[in-house]
Amino acid sequence: MIDATHWEKLCAMDPRGVTARSLADYDAPSGEYRLRILTDEVRISPEKRAVAWPLDANAGPSAALRAGKPPGFNYWLVSVVYLLSAKALRPKGNWVSATSLPYGEFFFRGPHALPTESVAAAFGDRPVAFERAAKALGGKPWPETACCEQSRRGGSYVLPALPRVPMLAQLWERDEEFPARASFLFDSTAGEHLMVDAILALSAIVAKRLVETAAALTG
């Protein structure tokens, strides 16, 4: 699922350096890295060239997400690329669009557009569900700034997408004049940790987890 050269590079790296840069954990006996993506933990084994959920259900994702299935390609791509590329940089708190990140202006178009429409469709009439899902995934409310659409906004939450890559998820609920809208913003340092394809994959994970979590909370 992941290019063999990525695994070779990760195998050659000193785990102490990887964990210092990425803020992931490393389990020496198993040779696995443990990385949080939102509130879910994945285990990355360079030796086995595999990404898996933890065996302990309490440490892993919800039963609805796991459902007997291994992590999908987006989890593989995000976790391996992040361990390889993360830098020891703290977020600056300066939120930018994906198109403002390196190479983003040309990449995030057409089939590579961020999957925010699914979030708007799921929560356009349910801002409370968006709020509950964001909080369940570790999100913290973000102060709203005054703007012409402030009365429509369904909420803004900073999500711990990766240890060094927070994301700002915003929702504007549907009303009589405007359709629902959602957006994902990134800390300006995100491009230091991930290339654009991994940022798109991370966005897909976040969108899917918001919808899944809302369903689990109401189910």
C-alpha positions in Angstrom: 0.0 0.0 0.0 3.0 2.3 0.7 6.1 2.7 -1.5 8.8 0.3 -0.3 11.3 3.2 -0.2 9.2 4.8 2.6 9.5 1.7 4.7 13.2 1.4 4.1 13.8 5.0 5.1 11.7 4.6 8.3 13.5 1.3 9.2 16.8 3.2 8.9 15.8 6.0 11.2 16.7 6.2 14.9 13.4 5.8 16.8 14.5 8.4 19.3 14.8 11.0 16.6 11.4 10.0 15.0 9.6 10.2 18.3 11.2 13.6 19.2 10.1 15.0 15.8 6.7 13.5 15.6 5.7 13.2 19.2 4.7 9.6 18.5 5.6 6.8 21.0 7.8 3.9 20.3 7.5 0.4 21.8 10.9 -1.2 21.6 9.9 -4.8 22.3 7.4 -4.8 19.4 9.3 -2.4 17.2 6.1 -0.4 16.7 5.4 3.3 16.7 2.2 4.4 18.3 0.6 7.5 16.7 -2.6 9.4 17.6 -4.7 10.5 14.7 -7.5 12.4 16.4 -8.5 10.2 19.3 -7.6 7.0 17.5 -4.3 5.2 17.9 -2.6 3.4 15.1 0.5 1.1 15.3 3.1 1.4 12.7 5.6 -1.5 12.2 8.5 -0.6 9.9 9.8 -4.2 10.1 6.4 -5.7 9.1 5.6 -2.8 6.8 2.2 -2.6 8.3 -0.2 -0.2 9.9 -2.8 -1.6 12.3 -5.2 -0.8 15.1 -4.0 -1.7 18.6 -5.1 -5.1 20.0 -6.5 -3.3 23.1 -9.9 -2.0 22.0 -9.8 0.7 24.7 -6.7 2.2 23.1 -8.0 2.1 19.6 -10.9 3.6 17.6 -14.5 3.2 18.2 -16.2 -0.2 17.4 -18.1 1.5 14.6 -14.8 2.6 12.9 -13.0 -0.7 13.4 -15.8 -3.1 12.5 -13.2 -5.9 12.0 -11.5 -3.9 9.2 -7.8 -2.8 9.2 -6.9 0.9 8.8 -7.5 2.0 5.2 -5.0 3.6 2.8 -5.4 7.1 4.2 -4.2 6.0 7.6 -1.3 4.2 6.1 -0.2 7.2 4.0 -0.7 9.8 6.8 1.0 7.8 9.5 4.1 6.7 7.5 4.6 10.0 5.8 4.2 11.9 9.1 6.7 9.7 10.9 9.2 10.3 8.0 8.7 14.0 7.5 7.5 15.6 10.8 9.7 18.3 12.2 10.2 19.5 15.8 8.1 22.6 15.2 5.3 23.8 17.4 2.1 25.0 15.7 2.0 28.8 15.2 -1.7 29.2 15.5 -1.8 30.9 12.2 -4.7 29.3 10.2 -4.4 29.1 6.4 -6.3 27.3 3.7 -4.9 24.2 2.0 -4.3 26.2 -1.2 -1.9 28.5 0.8 0.3 25.6 1.8 3.3 24.7 -0.4 2.1 23.3 -3.8 -1.4 23.6 -2.5 -2.6 26.2 -5.0 -2.2 23.7 -7.9 -3.0 20.5 -6.1 -6.2 21.1 -4.2 -8.5 21.3 -7.2 -11.1 19.1 -8.8 -10.7 15.5 -7.6 -8.2 16.7 -5.0 -10.6 19.2 -3.4 -10.9 18.9 0.4 -13.9 16.7 1.4 -15.7 19.4 3.2 -18.9 19.0 1.2 -19.6 15.7 3.0 -19.3 17.6 6.3 -21.7 20.3 5.2 -24.2 17.8 4.0 -24.1 15.8 7.2 -24.3 18.7 9.6 -25.9 21.6 7.7 -29.1 21.1 9.6 -27.5 19.7 12.7 -24.9 22.1 14.2 -25.3 20.5 17.6 -24.3 17.1 16.2 -21.3 18.8 14.6 -20.4 20.3 18.0 -20.8 17.0 19.8 -18.8 15.1 17.3 -15.9 17.6 17.2 -15.7 17.6 21.0 -15.7 13.8 21.1 -12.8 13.8 18.8 -10.8 16.0 21.1 -11.8 19.3 19.5 -11.6 22.6 21.3 -13.9 25.5 20.5 -12.3 28.3 18.4 -13.3 31.9 19.1 -15.5 33.2 16.3 -14.5 36.4 14.6 -17.0 39.0 13.6 -18.1 38.6 10.0 -21.2 39.0 7.9 -21.9 35.3 8.3 -21.4 35.0 12.0 -25.1 34.4 12.7 -25.0 31.4 10.4 -21.9 29.7 11.8 -22.5 26.3 13.4 -19.2 26.1 15.1 -15.4 26.2 14.9 -13.3 23.6 16.5 -9.5 22.9 16.6 -9.0 19.2 16.2 -5.9 17.3 17.1 -5.5 15.7 13.7 -1.9 14.8 14.4 0.4 15.7 17.3 2.0 18.5 15.4 -0.8 19.1 12.8 -4.0 20.6 14.3 -6.9 21.4 12.0 -9.6 24.0 12.3 -13.0 22.6 11.3 -15.7 25.2 10.7 -19.4 24.8 9.9 -21.9 27.3 8.6 -25.4 25.9 9.0 -28.0 26.1 6.2 -30.6 28.8 6.2 -33.2 30.3 3.9 -30.7 32.2 1.9 -27.5 30.2 1.9 -26.6 26.5 1.7 -24.6 24.8 4.4 -20.9 25.2 4.1 -17.9 23.7 5.9 -14.2 24.4 5.8 -10.9 22.9 7.0 -8.0 25.2 7.8 -4.5 24.3 8.7 -1.8 25.6 10.9 0.7 27.4 8.6 3.4 24.8 9.6 1.4 21.9 8.2 3.4 21.8 5.0 6.5 21.3 7.0 5.2 17.9 8.3 3.1 16.6 5.3 3.1 16.8 1.6 -0.1 17.7 -0.1 -1.3 14.2 -0.8 -1.0 13.3 2.9 -2.8 16.5 3.8 -5.7 15.5 1.5 -5.7 12.0 3.1 -5.7 13.5 6.6 -8.6 15.7 5.6 -10.5 12.7 4.4 -9.9 10.9 7.7 -11.2 13.9 9.7 -14.3 14.3 7.6 -15.1 10.6 7.8 -14.5 10.5 11.6 -16.8 13.6 12.2 -19.6 11.9 10.4 -19.0 8.5 12.0 -18.7 9.9 15.5 -22.0 11.9 15.1 -23.7 8.7 14.0 -22.3 6.7 17.0 -23.4 9.4 19.4 -26.9 9.4 18.2 -27.2 5.7 17.4 
